[in-house]
Amino acid sequence: MKIILRPWAIEDLDNLVKYANNRNIAKNMTDKFPFPYTEKD
């Protein structure tokens, strides 16, 4: 499997919000990680 890391782009916003707005993700992150996660975050 080939993985390429690149900087965040504005086109990533919808997917970021979709996957970050997950209680299981938030509970394993620091207290600074908001839940629910929105575009404003």
Chimera marker file (.cmm) of the C-alpha trace (Angstrom):
<marker_set name="trace">
<marker id="1" x="0.000" y="0.000" z="0.000" r="1" g="1" b="0" radius="0.5"/>
<marker id="2" x="1.328" y="3.428" z="-0.920" r="1" g="1" b="0" radius="0.5"/>
<marker id="3" x="0.420" y="6.337" z="1.343" r="1" g="1" b="0" radius="0.5"/>
<marker id="4" x="1.076" y="9.956" z="0.456" r="1" g="1" b="0" radius="0.5"/>
<marker id="5" x="0.754" y="12.649" z="3.125" r="1" g="1" b="0" radius="0.5"/>
<marker id="6" x="-0.058" y="16.152" z="2.007" r="1" g="1" b="0" radius="0.5"/>
<marker id="7" x="-1.101" y="19.375" z="3.719" r="1" g="1" b="0" radius="0.5"/>
<marker id="8" x="-4.764" y="19.921" z="4.551" r="1" g="1" b="0" radius="0.5"/>
<marker id="9" x="-6.814" y="21.545" z="1.797" r="1" g="1" b="0" radius="0.5"/>
<marker id="10" x="-10.193" y="23.293" z="1.897" r="1" g="1" b="0" radius="0.5"/>
<marker id="11" x="-11.579" y="20.375" z="-0.114" r="1" g="1" b="0" radius="0.5"/>
<marker id="12" x="-10.934" y="18.155" z="2.928" r="1" g="1" b="0" radius="0.5"/>
<marker id="13" x="-13.360" y="20.039" z="5.168" r="1" g="1" b="0" radius="0.5"/>
<marker id="14" x="-16.457" y="17.898" z="4.561" r="1" g="1" b="0" radius="0.5"/>
<marker id="15" x="-14.595" y="14.645" z="5.217" r="1" g="1" b="0" radius="0.5"/>
<marker id="16" x="-12.819" y="16.090" z="8.254" r="1" g="1" b="0" radius="0.5"/>
<marker id="17" x="-16.123" y="17.113" z="9.826" r="1" g="1" b="0" radius="0.5"/>
<marker id="18" x="-17.741" y="13.799" z="8.872" r="1" g="1" b="0" radius="0.5"/>
<marker id="19" x="-15.070" y="11.633" z="10.489" r="1" g="1" b="0" radius="0.5"/>
<marker id="20" x="-14.096" y="13.916" z="13.382" r="1" g="1" b="0" radius="0.5"/>
<marker id="21" x="-17.705" y="14.258" z="14.530" r="1" g="1" b="0" radius="0.5"/>
<marker id="22" x="-17.621" y="10.823" z="16.112" r="1" g="1" b="0" radius="0.5"/>
<marker id="23" x="-17.958" y="10.234" z="19.843" r="1" g="1" b="0" radius="0.5"/>
<marker id="24" x="-15.458" y="7.340" z="19.721" r="1" g="1" b="0" radius="0.5"/>
<marker id="25" x="-12.835" y="9.586" z="18.114" r="1" g="1" b="0" radius="0.5"/>
<marker id="26" x="-13.479" y="12.433" z="20.553" r="1" g="1" b="0" radius="0.5"/>
<marker id="27" x="-13.262" y="10.256" z="23.676" r="1" g="1" b="0" radius="0.5"/>
<marker id="28" x="-9.760" y="9.132" z="22.691" r="1" g="1" b="0" radius="0.5"/>
<marker id="29" x="-8.481" y="12.634" z="21.964" r="1" g="1" b="0" radius="0.5"/>
<marker id="30" x="-7.425" y="15.430" z="24.296" r="1" g="1" b="0" radius="0.5"/>
<marker id="31" x="-9.952" y="17.604" z="26.092" r="1" g="1" b="0" radius="0.5"/>
<marker id="32" x="-9.287" y="20.287" z="23.474" r="1" g="1" b="0" radius="0.5"/>
<marker id="33" x="-10.850" y="18.143" z="20.733" r="1" g="1" b="0" radius="0.5"/>
<marker id="34" x="-14.475" y="19.312" z="20.453" r="1" g="1" b="0" radius="0.5"/>
<marker id="35" x="-17.528" y="17.077" z="20.276" r="1" g="1" b="0" radius="0.5"/>
<marker id="36" x="-19.691" y="17.530" z="18.399" r="1" g="1" b="0" radius="0.5"/>
<marker id="37" x="-17.194" y="18.600" z="15.744" r="1" g="1" b="0" radius="0.5"/>
<marker id="38" x="-18.430" y="21.205" z="13.243" r="1" g="1" b="0" radius="0.5"/>
<marker id="39" x="-17.025" y="23.273" z="10.385" r="1" g="1" b="0" radius="0.5"/>
<marker id="40" x="-16.457" y="26.120" z="12.871" r="1" g="1" b="0" radius="0.5"/>
<marker id="41" x="-13.925" y="23.984" z="14.760" r="1" g="1" b="0" radius="0.5"/>
<link id1="1" id2="2" r="1" g="1" b="0" radius="0.2"/>
<link id1="2" id2="3" r="1" g="1" b="0" radius="0.2"/>
<link id1="3" id2="4" r="1" g="1" b="0" radius="0.2"/>
<link id1="4" id2="5" r="1" g="1" b="0" radius="0.2"/>
<link id1="5" id2="6" r="1" g="1" b="0" radius="0.2"/>
<link id1="6" id2="7" r="1" g="1" b="0" radius="0.2"/>
<link id1="7" id2="8" r="1" g="1" b="0" radius="0.2"/>
<link id1="8" id2="9" r="1" g="1" b="0" radius="0.2"/>
<link id1="9" id2="10" r="1" g="1" b="0" radius="0.2"/>
<link id1="10" id2="11" r="1" g="1" b="0" radius="0.2"/>
<link id1="11" id2="12" r="1" g="1" b="0" radius="0.2"/>
<link id1="12" id2="13" r="1" g="1" b="0" radius="0.2"/>
<link id1="13" id2="14" r="1" g="1" b="0" radius="0.2"/>
<link id1="14" id2="15" r="1" g="1" b="0" radius="0.2"/>
<link id1="15" id2="16" r="1" g="1" b="0" radius="0.2"/>
<link id1="16" id2="17" r="1" g="1" b="0" radius="0.2"/>
<link id1="17" id2="18" r="1" g="1" b="0" radius="0.2"/>
<link id1="18" id2="19" r="1" g="1" b="0" radius="0.2"/>
<link id1="19" id2="20" r="1" g="1" b="0" radius="0.2"/>
<link id1="20" id2="21" r="1" g="1" b="0" radius="0.2"/>
<link id1="21" id2="22" r="1" g="1" b="0" radius="0.2"/>
<link id1="22" id2="23" r="1" g="1" b="0" radius="0.2"/>
<link id1="23" id2="24" r="1" g="1" b="0" radius="0.2"/>
<link id1="24" id2="25" r="1" g="1" b="0" radius="0.2"/>
<link id1="25" id2="26" r="1" g="1" b="0" radius="0.2"/>
<link id1="26" id2="27" r="1" g="1" b="0" radius="0.2"/>
<link id1="27" id2="28" r="1" g="1" b="0" radius="0.2"/>
<link id1="28" id2="29" r="1" g="1" b="0" radius="0.2"/>
<link id1="29" id2="30" r="1" g="1" b="0" radius="0.2"/>
<link id1="30" id2="31" r="1" g="1" b="0" radius="0.2"/>
<link id1="31" id2="32" r="1" g="1" b="0" radius="0.2"/>
<link id1="32" id2="33" r="1" g="1" b="0" radius="0.2"/>
<link id1="33" id2="34" r="1" g="1" b="0" radius="0.2"/>
<link id1="34" id2="35" r="1" g="1" b="0" radius="0.2"/>
<link id1="35" id2="36" r="1" g="1" b="0" radius="0.2"/>
<link id1="36" id2="37" r="1" g="1" b="0" radius="0.2"/>
<link id1="37" id2="38" r="1" g="1" b="0" radius="0.2"/>
<link id1="38" id2="39" r="1" g="1" b="0" radius="0.2"/>
<link id1="39" id2="40" r="1" g="1" b="0" radius="0.2"/>
<link id1="40" id2="41" r="1" g="1" b="0" radius="0.2"/>
</marker_set>
